[in-house]
Amino acid sequence: MKFATRRLLVCSLPFLSVLAFAQTQEKVDLDMVTKIRYEGFRNSKIKEIAEGLIENIGPRLTGSPNMKRANEWTRDQLTKFGLVNAHLEAWGPFGRGWWNEYVNVRMLSPDTQTVIAYPKAWTPGTDEAHCGTAIRALHGKVVGRRRELRTAKREAGV
């Protein structure tokens, strides 16, 4: 009995010390918290940063010229903020870059109408206009019409 009690005490001692250590609270530096809050509310540059990236540079698809501009702009901003080692680092081989210069989709018959369309990223461009038959594809209802769509696309030259 004496041996079992001593063994229980020896085994529980590490757990009790961890529990006591976990109960101690970290002292909060309220002066530093006040300084951080002041910077966030009074000297925030978030509006200028968001405007620079969103309005001035625009969409940043990986590998695009806008991505390069955004990276360089951010590095320059960090340097202005006082960081002494702000630099760009190369990362793995990604592949080719891509950007959208111009897209124009129009219906020519039975009437003329502009169609709102956006190209899928990294699709190859064309040097000339392409004409073809319109394909109606309702969302979720294309599955049963694959053969018909493939035939229509082949005839349209797509």
C-alpha positions as CSV (number, residue, x, y, z in Angstrom):
1,M,0.0,0.0,0.0
2,K,2.8,2.4,0.9
3,F,4.6,1.6,-2.3
4,A,1.4,2.3,-4.4
5,T,0.9,5.6,-2.7
6,R,4.5,6.7,-3.3
7,R,4.3,5.5,-6.9
8,L,1.1,7.5,-7.5
9,L,2.7,10.6,-6.0
10,V,5.8,10.3,-8.2
11,C,3.7,9.7,-11.3
12,S,1.3,12.6,-10.7
13,L,4.0,15.1,-9.8
14,P,4.9,16.0,-13.5
15,F,1.2,16.5,-14.3
16,L,0.6,18.7,-11.3
17,S,3.6,20.9,-12.2
18,V,2.4,21.3,-15.8
19,L,-1.1,22.2,-14.5
20,A,0.4,24.8,-12.2
21,F,2.5,26.2,-15.0
22,A,-0.6,26.4,-17.3
23,Q,-2.5,28.3,-14.7
24,T,-0.1,31.3,-14.6
25,Q,-1.3,34.1,-16.7
26,E,0.9,36.1,-19.1
27,K,1.2,39.8,-18.0
28,V,-0.4,42.0,-20.7
29,D,1.5,45.1,-21.7
30,L,-1.4,47.5,-21.9
31,D,0.8,50.4,-23.0
32,M,1.8,48.3,-26.1
33,V,-1.8,47.3,-26.8
34,T,-2.7,51.0,-26.7
35,K,0.0,51.9,-29.2
36,I,-1.1,49.1,-31.6
37,R,-4.7,50.2,-31.4
38,Y,-3.7,53.9,-31.9
39,E,-1.7,52.9,-35.0
40,G,-4.6,50.9,-36.3
41,F,-7.3,53.5,-35.8
42,R,-5.3,56.8,-36.4
43,N,-2.4,56.0,-38.7
44,S,-3.8,53.2,-40.8
45,K,-2.7,53.0,-44.5
46,I,-5.2,50.3,-45.4
47,K,-7.2,52.6,-47.7
48,E,-4.2,53.7,-49.6
49,I,-2.9,50.1,-49.9
50,A,-6.2,48.7,-51.1
51,E,-6.6,51.5,-53.6
52,G,-3.1,50.9,-54.9
53,L,-3.6,47.2,-55.4
54,I,-7.3,47.1,-56.4
55,E,-7.9,50.4,-58.3
56,N,-4.4,51.2,-59.8
57,I,-3.0,47.8,-60.5
58,G,-6.2,45.6,-60.9
59,P,-6.6,41.9,-61.2
60,R,-3.4,39.9,-60.5
61,L,-3.5,36.5,-62.1
62,T,-0.4,34.4,-61.3
63,G,2.3,34.9,-63.9
64,S,0.6,38.1,-65.3
65,P,2.3,41.4,-65.8
66,N,-0.1,42.9,-63.2
67,M,1.2,40.3,-60.7
68,K,4.7,41.5,-61.3
69,R,3.6,45.2,-60.9
70,A,1.8,44.4,-57.7
71,N,4.8,42.6,-56.2
72,E,7.1,45.5,-57.1
73,W,4.6,48.1,-55.8
74,T,4.2,46.2,-52.5
75,R,8.0,45.9,-52.1
76,D,8.3,49.7,-52.6
77,Q,5.5,50.4,-50.1
78,L,7.2,48.2,-47.5
79,T,10.4,50.1,-48.1
80,K,8.6,53.4,-47.6
81,F,7.2,52.1,-44.3
82,G,10.7,51.6,-43.1
83,L,11.4,47.9,-43.7
84,V,15.1,47.6,-44.6
85,N,15.1,44.1,-46.2
86,A,12.0,44.3,-48.4
87,H,12.8,42.3,-51.5
88,L,11.2,39.9,-54.0
89,E,12.0,36.2,-54.0
90,A,11.6,33.9,-57.0
91,W,9.5,30.9,-56.5
92,G,9.2,27.6,-58.4
93,P,8.6,27.3,-62.1
94,F,5.0,28.3,-62.7
95,G,4.7,28.3,-66.5
96,R,3.6,31.0,-68.8
97,G,2.0,34.3,-67.8
98,W,-1.3,35.4,-69.1
99,W,-3.4,38.6,-69.4
100,N,-6.5,39.6,-71.2
101,E,-6.1,42.5,-73.6
102,Y,-9.4,42.5,-75.5
103,V,-12.5,40.4,-75.8
104,N,-15.5,41.1,-78.0
105,V,-18.4,38.7,-78.4
106,R,-21.3,39.7,-80.7
107,M,-24.3,38.0,-82.0
108,L,-24.5,38.8,-85.8
109,S,-27.8,37.2,-86.7
110,P,-30.8,37.2,-86.7
111,D,-30.0,40.5,-85.0
112,T,-26.8,42.2,-83.8
113,Q,-26.2,42.2,-80.1
114,T,-23.2,42.4,-77.8
115,V,-22.7,39.5,-75.5
116,I,-21.0,39.8,-72.1
117,A,-18.2,37.3,-72.1
118,Y,-15.0,36.7,-70.3
119,P,-12.2,34.4,-71.5
120,K,-11.1,31.5,-69.3
121,A,-7.6,32.2,-67.9
122,W,-4.6,30.9,-69.9
123,T,-6.7,30.3,-73.0
124,P,-4.6,31.0,-76.1
125,G,-5.5,34.1,-78.0
126,T,-6.5,34.4,-81.7
127,D,-5.1,36.6,-84.4
128,E,-8.4,37.0,-86.2
129,A,-12.2,36.9,-85.6
130,H,-13.9,33.6,-85.3
131,C,-17.5,33.0,-86.4
132,G,-19.6,30.0,-85.4
133,T,-23.0,28.6,-84.5
134,A,-24.4,29.6,-81.1
135,I,-24.7,26.8,-78.6
136,R,-27.3,27.0,-75.9
137,A,-26.1,25.4,-72.7
138,L,-28.4,25.7,-69.7
139,H,-26.5,25.3,-66.4
140,G,-26.9,21.8,-65.1
141,K,-28.6,20.5,-68.3
142,V,-25.6,20.0,-70.5
143,V,-24.8,16.4,-69.3
144,G,-27.4,14.7,-71.4
145,R,-26.6,16.7,-74.6
146,R,-22.8,16.1,-74.8
147,R,-22.9,14.6,-78.3
148,E,-25.1,17.4,-79.6
149,L,-22.8,20.0,-78.1
150,R,-19.7,18.3,-79.5
151,T,-21.2,18.2,-83.0
152,A,-22.3,21.9,-82.7
153,K,-18.8,22.9,-81.5
154,R,-17.1,21.0,-84.4
155,E,-19.4,22.6,-86.9
156,A,-18.7,26.0,-85.3
157,G,-15.0,25.5,-85.5
158,V,-14.5,25.9,-81.8
